[in-house]
């Protein structure tokens, strides 16, 4: 059985970002988004890889793929 990365991320559709924090300090801090859908509240942690080998970076882009701020 293989891991389907697309299905993994699709489960987040419909959640709303309701909070944000950095877990830790400096370059080793992990970006953590609090998301909510109905009665479900989750933490979405940005990692550089599935093994959690360090914090990651999220690009914020418009629909044309142009990076924002």
CORGIMO-V289116 format. One record per helix or strand of 3 or more residues. SS is the DSSP state (2 for helix, 1 for strand). FROM is the first residue (numbers start at 1). TO is the last residue. If there is no record, write none. Layout:
# CORGIMO-V289116
ss={SS,SS}
from={FROM,FROM}
to={TO,TO}
This chain:
# CORGIMO-V289116
ss={2,1,2,1,1}
from={5,16,26,30,40}
to={10,23,28,37,45}
